[in-house]
Amino acid sequence: MDNISQAGFLLIDKAQGWTSFDVIAKLRNITNIKKIGHAGTLDPIATGLLIVAIGREATKQIDQYMKMDKEYLVKGKFGETSASYDTEEKVVKNKVEPINEKEFQKTITKYLGETDQTPPMFSAKKIDGKRLYELARQGKEVERQSVKIKITKLELLSFDYPWFELKVSCSSGTYVRSLTHDLGQDLQQGAVMYELRRTKIGDYNIEQAHRIEEITKANWQKKIAPSRLLLRNGAT
């Protein structure tokens, strides 16, 4: 049985190459708590903030964290395309004319506010009980319904063609890979996401997070557990 004194939420800075489930499995081994979940998947290529629910009481409340707005830093490259919209699949170079920063900045503004977005085939979204990425890796493509998303901030951090970096503040359920792809299509360039880092979920930010290698069986009880996030109902 889970120890109620350890129930709560832990902020993790996920490293590149780890799946979100890898983080859960590691924490189960460290804490000896079976009931652990996370509030929003990060792909292996992505890094950054993952909210982890520790214990039965915490996992019951996980939905409220999943619905929170997110903030990301994304690095992309024009003149390339891939089936996954990132570097997980083969990247194909396109013959295109360079664009300038002014053209890109003008296109960005079209994506602010509420828009429709189609989930990518290479995603964990389920259709008829099967995850889309499983079908995609079999060479299959199925019709996906677009969903309403909202982008509240889209800031161009750097532009050095063909490379660009953006800060994206958006609603839950937004695929930043798809945003990168769509920007590339709009500009008749193609674009691939090379790096993605989640920096905020709601009011929680990456500066508050622990790297997984900082957490051990030896320091979990004394150092890490007392610094976790408290449950909304005040349980500790």
C-alpha positions, -999 to 999 in steps of 0.1 A, spaced: 0 0 0 12 35 -8 24 56 21 -1 86 24 27 107 38 44 105 4 14 113 -17 18 144 -38 31 158 -71 67 159 -82 82 182 -109 107 164 -131 130 179 -158 128 150 -184 160 144 -203 161 138 -241 159 101 -250 137 92 -220 100 83 -225 75 96 -200 70 60 -190 107 56 -184 105 83 -158 75 66 -141 93 32 -140 124 48 -125 104 65 -98 85 34 -89 118 16 -84 132 45 -62 101 51 -41 86 16 -39 53 32 -47 33 15 -75 6 41 -81 25 68 -101 13 87 -132 21 118 -152 1 148 -164 9 150 -201 33 130 -223 66 143 -236 80 126 -266 115 110 -263 130 138 -284 116 164 -261 129 176 -228 115 196 -199 87 198 -174 68 167 -165 44 167 -135 44 133 -118 16 122 -94 30 101 -66 6 78 -47 -31 69 -50 -46 102 -38 -24 122 -61 -32 102 -92 -69 107 -86 -63 144 -91 -41 142 -122 -67 154 -147 -67 189 -134 -30 192 -142 -33 177 -177 -58 205 -186 -34 233 -177 -19 256 -204 17 248 -214 48 268 -225 75 254 -249 107 264 -265 111 250 -300 140 250 -325 131 242 -361 147 242 -395 132 253 -428 137 235 -461 132 201 -447 103 177 -441 97 144 -423 68 121 -417 69 127 -380 75 165 -383 107 160 -362 139 141 -365 125 108 -353 118 98 -389 139 103 -421 145 140 -428 141 150 -465 157 182 -479 136 204 -501 149 228 -528 135 261 -518 143 298 -519 153 313 -486 128 335 -467 136 365 -445 126 372 -409 99 397 -418 81 370 -439 83 346 -411 71 371 -385 41 379 -406 31 343 -409 35 337 -372 7 361 -363 -19 340 -382 -15 313 -356 -23 334 -325 -57 328 -309 -80 299 -313 -74 276 -343 -81 241 -356 -52 216 -355 -50 181 -369 -31 157 -346 0 142 -364 0 105 -373 32 101 -352 14 109 -319 1 89 -289 -35 99 -296 -58 68 -299 -83 61 -327 -104 29 -324 -82 18 -295 -49 21 -314 -22 47 -310 -16 67 -341 22 62 -340 17 25 -341 -4 28 -373 21 53 -388 50 29 -383 30 3 -402 28 27 -431 -8 34 -425 -25 68 -424 -61 73 -410 -84 103 -410 -80 124 -379 -105 150 -367 -91 184 -361 -93 198 -325 -96 233 -312 -64 247 -297 -55 282 -285 -21 298 -289 -18 328 -266 19 337 -273 42 330 -302 74 348 -298 103 346 -323 134 342 -302 160 339 -330 161 337 -368 191 326 -388 178 310 -419 172 281 -422 171 279 -383 145 295 -361 136 294 -324 101 301 -309 85 304 -275 50 290 -276 23 295 -249 -7 273 -257 -36 253 -245 -34 217 -235 -35 193 -265 -15 215 -288 11 197 -309 41 219 -314 55 196 -340 24 202 -360 27 239 -355 63 238 -369 51 217 -398 22 240 -406 44 271 -405 67 255 -430 38 245 -453 24 280 -451 57 295 -463 62 268 -490 94 257 -473 87 227 -452 100 227 -416 112 201 -392 113 204 -354 148 196 -341 144 205 -304 115 209 -280 116 219 -243 85 223 -221 92 251 -196 58 257 -179 26 239 -170 1 262 -155 20 282 -128 47 255 -124 80 261 -142 111 242 -151 133 260 -125 113 241 -98 120 207 -113 143 179 -103 164 160 -128 158 122 -125 195 115 -117 192 137 -86 167 114 -71 179 82 -54 166 57 -29 189 73 -3 176 109 -7 140 103 -16 126 103 19 147 131 34 154 155 5 130 149 -23 97 138 -8 94 169 16 99 193 -14 72 178 -36 41 197 -46 12 194 -21 -22 180 -30 -49 206 -37 -69 193 -7 -40 200 16 -29 164 22 8 159 28 
